[in-house]
Amino acid sequence: MLWTCVNPGKWRTIILVLLLTIIAAPVTAALYFTTSAPGIITKGDPYSISGTGAVNGTVGIWIVGRDHFEVLTSTPDRHGNFSVTVKPSATDGYSSGQYTIVYQDPGESGILEIEGGTDVNGSLVVMNRGKIVARLGPRQELGENIRKVADQIFSTSSIPGVDDTFEAEYFFVQKPALFFDNVIPASGLRLQDQITGERIVISGATNIGTENSLRTEIRTRNTHEIVTTKTIPVIAGSPMNTWTWDLDAPGLPPSDYEVIIRWEKTDTYSNGTFTVNYPVPPSSTPVKPVNNPIPQQDDYTFPVFVASSLIVLAIVLYYAGRE
C-alpha cells in the first residue's frame, strides 16, 4: 500500500509540522453572560461577563448601546479565565434599547492595539495605537444601529499589523417591569375571580433578576386596609422570569381585593384587582316534565250546526204554508 513507500523520517516531519500548526493556531475564548433574564438586562440589576480560553493576556470588553460607550479590561488567570461584574449603580444609568458586548482578544502580541476614544469634537472613535481608524459619531446617536457600530469595531481586525480578534453578543436593556397572569381581557388589570374556602394563587412574569425578591400586599378595595403581606422570590424562567403568590385554604373571605407586587429597590410596582366569591350552590334536580297526553274533549260543533239548520228550515216551511 501507499504508506509503506513513505520514508519514516518524512512521516515524523509531517507530524511535527501538524503539531506546530495546531499549537500556533489562535485560541478562541468562550464567553458567558449572567443577565436578569435571557437576553435582557434590567435597569438597576447587576450582570456579569466571564470567559475561558483567554491565553494571550489582558482582554478588552466593549459595552456599547444607546448613548453608552465604555471599554473595560480584565486580566485572565493562569488558566485563561476572566470575569467582569457591572454593578447596579451602573446599569441604573443605562437607557432602554439594544446593546452589544464586544470581547477583544489581544492576539499573540499580547497587546490590545485597537482602543476606543473621542476626537477633538467629542465624537466617539476607534483607534489603532492612537490613530483614528473608524468614526462612530456622537454618543447620543449610538443607539440608531448597534450592529453597525459593532461591525466598525470588527473591521479593524483586518488592518495590517493588527492581530486583535473580536466577538460580539447582543442584548436588550429594559426598565424593570412586573406583569400578571390571567388578566381578564379589556378589563385593565382585573384578575380572575377566586372562591372563598379554596387556595388562592396569583402569578406573573418579570424582567427582574432572580437575585431579587418582591414585596406583596393584599388590601381590601373599599377600605384599603392591609389584609396580608408577603415576600416572594423571583424564579428563573424563559423567556421571562416568573413570580407566584399563594395563600392556602381557606383563602380570603368574600370581598373585593387589590394585590400589589413591588420591587422596592427601584420602587417598581404593579397592582391588580380580584373578587372572592361564595361557592356556587349546587343546582337542584330539575323536575322532569310529564308527557301525559291531554284527554280529547267532546266536540259538539257539528250536531249543533245540524240542529240549528233544521230549526231554521222548519220556521221557513211553516210561514210558507200559511201563505
C-alpha positions as CSV (number, residue, x, y, z in Angstrom):
1,M,0.0,0.0,0.0
2,L,1.0,3.7,-0.4
3,W,2.0,4.3,3.2
4,T,4.7,1.5,3.0
5,C,6.5,3.6,0.4
6,V,6.9,6.7,2.6
7,N,10.1,7.2,4.4
8,P,9.6,7.1,8.2
9,G,11.7,10.2,8.6
10,K,9.2,12.1,6.3
11,W,6.3,10.9,8.5
12,R,8.0,12.3,11.6
13,T,8.5,15.7,9.8
14,I,4.8,15.8,8.7
15,I,3.5,15.0,12.2
16,L,5.8,17.6,13.7
17,V,4.5,20.3,11.2
18,L,0.9,19.4,12.1
19,L,1.6,19.7,15.8
20,L,3.3,23.0,15.4
21,T,0.3,24.2,13.3
22,I,-2.1,23.2,16.0
23,I,-0.1,24.9,18.7
24,A,0.3,28.1,16.7
25,A,-3.5,28.2,15.9
26,P,-5.2,31.0,17.8
27,V,-7.3,30.0,20.8
28,T,-10.9,31.3,20.8
29,A,-12.3,32.2,24.2
30,A,-15.7,31.1,25.2
31,L,-18.0,33.9,26.6
32,Y,-20.7,33.6,29.2
33,F,-23.2,36.2,30.4
34,T,-25.3,36.3,33.6
35,T,-28.3,38.6,33.0
36,S,-31.6,39.4,34.6
37,A,-33.5,37.2,32.1
38,P,-32.4,35.6,28.8
39,G,-31.1,38.3,26.5
40,I,-32.3,41.1,28.9
41,I,-30.5,43.3,31.4
42,T,-32.9,45.2,33.6
43,K,-32.0,48.7,34.7
44,G,-30.8,48.5,38.3
45,D,-29.8,44.9,38.1
46,P,-26.1,43.7,38.0
47,Y,-24.8,41.4,35.3
48,S,-21.5,39.6,34.8
49,I,-19.4,38.8,31.8
50,S,-17.0,35.9,32.0
51,G,-15.0,33.7,29.7
52,T,-12.4,31.0,29.3
53,G,-9.5,30.3,26.9
54,A,-8.1,33.9,27.1
55,V,-4.4,32.9,27.0
56,N,-2.9,35.9,25.3
57,G,-3.1,38.4,28.2
58,T,-5.4,41.2,29.2
59,V,-8.7,41.2,27.2
60,G,-10.9,44.2,26.3
61,I,-14.7,44.3,26.9
62,W,-16.5,47.0,24.9
63,I,-20.1,47.9,26.1
64,V,-21.9,49.9,23.6
65,G,-25.6,51.0,23.2
66,R,-28.0,53.9,23.4
67,D,-25.8,56.8,24.4
68,H,-23.4,54.4,26.3
69,F,-19.8,53.7,25.3
70,E,-17.1,52.2,27.5
71,V,-14.2,49.8,27.2
72,L,-13.2,47.7,30.2
73,T,-10.2,45.4,30.6
74,S,-9.8,42.2,32.5
75,T,-6.6,40.2,33.2
76,P,-7.2,36.4,32.9
77,D,-5.8,34.0,35.5
78,R,-3.2,31.4,34.5
79,H,-5.9,29.1,33.2
80,G,-7.3,31.8,30.9
81,N,-10.4,32.5,32.9
82,F,-11.7,36.1,33.4
83,S,-14.7,37.8,34.8
84,V,-16.2,41.4,35.0
85,T,-19.2,42.4,37.0
86,V,-21.2,45.5,36.2
87,K,-22.8,46.9,39.3
88,P,-26.5,48.0,39.7
89,S,-25.4,51.6,40.1
90,A,-24.0,51.4,36.5
91,T,-27.0,49.6,34.9
92,D,-29.4,52.1,36.5
93,G,-27.9,54.7,34.2
94,Y,-28.4,52.6,31.0
95,S,-31.0,53.8,28.5
96,S,-33.5,51.3,27.2
97,G,-32.7,49.7,23.9
98,Q,-30.3,47.3,22.2
99,Y,-26.7,46.9,23.4
100,T,-23.7,44.9,22.4
101,I,-20.8,43.5,24.3
102,V,-17.7,43.1,22.2
103,Y,-15.0,40.8,23.5
104,Q,-11.5,41.8,22.3
105,D,-8.6,39.3,22.4
106,P,-5.1,40.8,22.1
107,G,-3.7,38.0,19.9
108,E,-0.2,36.6,20.1
109,S,1.3,40.0,20.5
110,G,-0.4,40.2,23.9
111,I,-1.1,43.9,23.2
112,L,-4.6,45.5,22.7
113,E,-3.8,47.5,19.6
114,I,-7.3,48.7,19.0
115,E,-8.9,51.1,21.5
116,G,-11.9,53.4,21.9
117,G,-11.7,57.1,22.4
118,T,-13.0,60.5,21.3
119,D,-11.9,63.1,18.8
120,V,-11.4,66.8,19.3
121,N,-15.1,67.4,18.8
122,G,-16.1,64.8,21.4
123,S,-17.4,62.2,18.9
124,L,-16.5,58.6,19.5
125,V,-13.8,56.9,17.5
126,V,-11.9,53.7,17.2
127,M,-8.1,54.0,17.2
128,N,-5.2,51.8,16.2
129,R,-2.3,52.7,18.6
130,G,-3.7,56.3,18.9
131,K,-4.5,56.7,15.2
132,I,-8.2,57.1,14.3
133,V,-9.3,54.3,12.0
134,A,-13.1,54.5,12.4
135,R,-15.6,57.2,13.5
136,L,-18.7,56.1,15.4
137,G,-20.3,59.5,15.7
138,P,-21.8,61.3,18.7
139,R,-22.5,59.3,21.8
140,Q,-26.3,60.1,21.8
141,E,-26.6,58.6,18.3
142,L,-25.1,55.2,19.0
143,G,-28.5,53.6,19.6
144,E,-29.6,54.1,16.0
145,N,-27.8,51.0,14.8
146,I,-25.8,49.0,17.3
147,R,-24.8,46.2,14.9
148,K,-23.3,48.8,12.5
149,V,-21.2,50.1,15.4
150,A,-20.0,46.5,16.2
151,D,-19.2,45.9,12.5
152,Q,-17.0,49.1,12.5
153,I,-15.1,47.7,15.5
154,F,-14.7,44.3,13.9
155,S,-13.4,45.8,10.6
156,T,-10.2,46.9,12.4
157,S,-9.0,43.3,12.8
158,S,-8.2,43.3,9.1
159,I,-5.7,46.3,9.4
160,P,-2.2,45.1,8.6
161,G,-0.2,44.6,11.8
162,V,-3.3,44.2,14.0
163,D,-3.8,40.7,15.5
164,D,-6.6,41.6,17.8
165,T,-9.8,39.5,17.4
166,F,-13.3,40.3,18.3
167,E,-16.5,38.5,19.3
168,A,-19.9,40.1,20.0
169,E,-23.1,39.3,21.9
170,Y,-26.3,41.4,21.8
171,F,-28.9,42.0,24.5
172,F,-31.6,44.5,25.4
173,V,-31.8,46.9,28.3
174,Q,-35.3,47.3,29.7
175,K,-37.0,49.2,32.5
176,P,-38.0,46.9,35.3
177,A,-41.5,45.6,34.9
178,L,-43.9,43.3,36.7
179,F,-46.8,41.5,34.9
180,F,-49.8,39.5,36.0
181,D,-51.1,36.2,34.5
182,N,-54.8,35.5,34.0
183,V,-55.8,39.1,33.4
184,I,-59.4,39.4,32.1
185,P,-59.2,40.9,28.6
186,A,-60.1,44.5,28.2
187,S,-60.5,44.9,31.9
188,G,-57.4,46.9,32.9
189,L,-55.7,44.7,35.5
190,R,-58.7,42.8,36.8
191,L,-57.8,39.2,37.6
192,Q,-59.9,36.1,37.6
193,D,-62.4,35.7,40.5
194,Q,-61.5,33.4,43.4
195,I,-63.6,31.2,45.7
196,T,-63.6,31.6,49.4
197,G,-62.5,28.4,51.2
198,E,-60.1,27.5,48.4
199,R,-56.4,28.1,47.9
200,I,-55.7,31.4,46.1
201,V,-52.8,31.5,43.6
202,I,-51.8,34.7,41.7
203,S,-48.8,34.6,39.4
204,G,-47.0,36.6,36.8
205,A,-43.8,37.4,34.9
206,T,-41.0,39.9,35.3
207,N,-37.7,41.0,33.7
208,I,-36.1,41.5,37.2
209,G,-33.3,39.2,38.1
210,T,-33.5,36.1,40.2
211,E,-31.2,37.6,42.9
212,N,-34.1,39.9,43.8
213,S,-37.2,39.4,45.9
214,L,-40.6,41.1,45.6
215,R,-42.8,42.5,48.3
216,T,-46.5,41.8,48.1
217,E,-49.6,43.3,49.7
218,I,-53.3,42.3,49.7
219,R,-55.7,45.1,50.6
220,T,-59.5,45.4,50.7
221,R,-60.6,47.7,47.9
222,N,-63.2,49.6,49.8
223,T,-61.1,50.5,52.9
224,H,-57.6,49.9,51.5
225,E,-56.8,48.0,54.7
226,I,-53.9,45.6,54.5
227,V,-55.1,42.1,54.8
228,T,-51.7,40.3,54.4
229,T,-48.1,40.9,53.3
230,K,-45.5,38.5,52.0
231,T,-42.0,38.5,50.4
232,I,-41.7,36.2,47.4
233,P,-38.7,35.2,45.2
234,V,-38.2,35.8,41.5
235,I,-38.0,32.5,39.8
236,A,-35.8,31.8,36.8
237,G,-37.8,31.3,33.6
238,S,-37.7,31.6,29.8
239,P,-38.2,33.9,28.0
240,M,-39.2,35.8,31.2
241,N,-38.6,35.2,34.9
242,T,-41.7,34.5,37.0
243,W,-43.2,35.0,40.4
244,T,-46.0,33.3,42.4
245,W,-48.1,34.5,45.4
246,D,-50.3,31.9,47.1
247,L,-52.4,31.6,50.1
248,D,-53.5,28.2,51.4
249,A,-57.2,27.3,52.0
250,P,-59.4,28.8,53.3
251,G,-58.1,31.7,51.3
252,L,-59.9,35.0,51.9
253,P,-63.4,35.9,52.9
254,P,-65.8,37.1,50.2
255,S,-65.0,40.7,49.2
256,D,-63.2,42.8,46.6
257,Y,-59.4,42.9,46.9
258,E,-56.3,44.6,45.4
259,V,-53.0,42.9,45.1
260,I,-49.8,44.9,44.9
261,I,-46.4,43.5,43.7
262,R,-43.4,45.7,44.3
263,W,-39.7,45.7,43.7
264,E,-38.5,48.0,46.4
265,K,-35.0,48.6,45.0
266,T,-36.4,50.9,42.3
267,D,-39.9,51.4,43.6
268,T,-41.3,49.4,40.6
269,Y,-44.7,48.0,41.2
270,S,-47.9,46.7,39.6
271,N,-51.3,46.2,41.0
272,G,-54.3,44.1,40.1
273,T,-57.8,43.6,41.5
274,F,-59.9,40.5,42.1
275,T,-63.1,39.4,43.8
276,V,-63.5,36.5,46.2
277,N,-67.0,34.9,45.9
278,Y,-69.0,32.4,47.8
279,P,-69.1,28.9,46.3
280,V,-71.9,28.5,43.8
281,P,-74.5,26.3,45.5
282,P,-75.2,23.0,43.7
283,S,-78.2,23.3,41.4
284,S,-81.4,21.4,42.4
285,T,-82.5,18.5,40.2
286,P,-84.8,19.8,37.5
287,V,-88.4,18.5,37.5
288,K,-88.9,16.3,34.5
289,P,-92.0,17.3,32.6
290,V,-94.7,14.6,32.4
291,N,-95.6,13.9,28.8
292,N,-99.2,12.6,29.6
293,P,-101.5,13.2,26.6
294,I,-104.4,15.7,27.2
295,P,-107.6,13.8,27.0
296,Q,-109.7,14.6,24.0
297,Q,-112.7,16.7,24.7
298,D,-116.1,16.0,23.1
299,D,-116.8,18.2,20.1
300,Y,-120.5,19.3,19.7
301,T,-119.9,21.8,16.9
302,F,-121.4,19.7,14.1
303,P,-124.5,18.4,15.9
304,V,-125.4,22.0,17.0
305,F,-124.9,23.2,13.4
306,V,-127.3,20.5,12.1
307,A,-129.9,21.2,14.8
308,S,-129.8,24.9,14.1
309,S,-130.2,24.3,10.4
310,L,-133.3,22.1,10.9
311,I,-135.0,24.7,13.2
312,V,-134.4,27.4,10.6
313,L,-135.8,25.2,7.8
314,A,-138.9,24.4,9.9
315,I,-139.7,28.0,10.5
316,V,-139.4,28.8,6.8
317,L,-141.7,26.0,5.8
318,Y,-144.3,27.0,8.5
319,Y,-144.7,30.5,7.2
320,A,-144.7,29.3,3.6
321,G,-147.6,27.0,4.3
322,R,-149.8,29.8,5.8
323,E,-149.5,31.8,2.7
